[in-house]
Amino acid sequence: MVFQHKTSTGRVYNLHSQTVKLKGSGLKQTIYYFSPKKGKYAIDELPAGYKIIHSRRTGLPLLKKG
């Protein structure tokens, strides 16, 4: 089951995780993002040490360490 978050406006977003290679240093980093669609990078649970916040400007969900 994909981890989903429902915003105050009623829209449902799915949490995704992807490992990307940074251009300058070539290091690999895991990124997390929300999307209204279930993609191939969708994950089942919230990563340990993260919490969900909402952007003040757009109202979209974001992950924050803490």
Backbone hydrogen bonds in HBPLUS format (Angstrom, degrees):
<---DONOR---> <-ACCEPTOR-->    atom                        ^
c    i                          cat <-CA-CA->   ^        H-A-AA   ^      H-
h    n   atom  resd res      DA  || num        DHA   H-A  angle D-A-AA Bond
n    s   type  num  typ     dist DA aas  dist angle  dist       angle   num
A0003-PHE N   A0043-ILE O   2.92 MM  40  6.22 173.1  1.92 150.6 149.1     1
A0015-LEU N   A0003-PHE O   3.02 MM  12  5.68 161.1  2.06 158.8 162.2     2
A0005-HIS N   A0013-TYR O   2.83 MM   8  5.30 152.2  1.91 151.4 160.5     3
A0013-TYR N   A0005-HIS O   2.87 MM   8  5.30 163.0  1.90 149.0 154.4     4
A0007-THR N   A0011-ARG O   2.93 MM   4  5.53 162.2  1.96 159.7 162.4     5
A0010-GLY N   A0007-THR O   2.99 MM   3  5.27 160.5  2.03 109.4 115.6     6
A0014-ASN N   A0035-SER O   2.70 MM  21  5.28 175.2  1.70 153.3 151.5     7
A0035-SER N   A0014-ASN O   2.91 MM  21  5.28 151.0  1.99 142.7 152.0     8
A0043-ILE N   A0015-LEU O   2.96 MM  28  6.03 161.9  2.00 149.5 150.5     9
A0016-HIS N   A0033-TYR O   2.74 MM  17  5.29 156.7  1.80 163.0 171.2    10
A0033-TYR N   A0016-HIS O   3.00 MM  17  5.29 156.1  2.06 137.1 142.7    11
A0017-SER N   A0041-TYR O   2.96 MM  24  5.62 158.6  2.01 148.3 149.5    12
A0018-GLN N   A0031-ILE O   2.95 MM  13  5.41 155.8  2.01 150.6 157.3    13
A0031-ILE N   A0018-GLN O   2.77 MM  13  5.41 170.2  1.78 160.3 161.2    14
A0020-VAL N   A0029-GLN O   2.83 MM   9  5.46 167.9  1.84 158.1 156.3    15
A0029-GLN N   A0020-VAL O   2.86 MM   9  5.46 156.7  1.92 155.9 163.8    16
A0022-LEU N   A0027-LEU O   2.76 MM   5  5.42 170.8  1.77 167.9 167.5    17
A0026-GLY N   A0022-LEU O   2.87 MM   4  4.91 135.1  2.07 129.3 141.3    18
A0042-ALA N   A0039-GLY O   3.33 MM   3  5.54 162.7  2.36 112.9 112.8    19
A0050-TYR N   A0047-PRO O   3.28 MM   3  5.86 147.2  2.40 141.3 138.2    20
A0066-GLY N   A0049-GLY O   2.79 MM  17  5.60 165.0  1.81 154.6 154.1    21
A0051-LYS N   A0064-LYS O   2.78 MM  13  5.37 151.2  1.86 148.9 158.4    22
A0064-LYS N   A0051-LYS O   2.85 MM  13  5.37 152.3  1.92 154.9 163.5    23
A0053-ILE N   A0062-LEU O   2.89 MM   9  5.29 164.0  1.91 149.2 154.6    24
A0062-LEU N   A0053-ILE O   2.79 MM   9  5.29 154.9  1.85 151.0 151.7    25
A0055-SER N   A0060-LEU O   2.89 MM   5  5.41 163.1  1.92 152.8 156.1    26
A0059-GLY N   A0055-SER O   2.78 MM   4  4.74 138.6  1.95 123.3 135.6    27
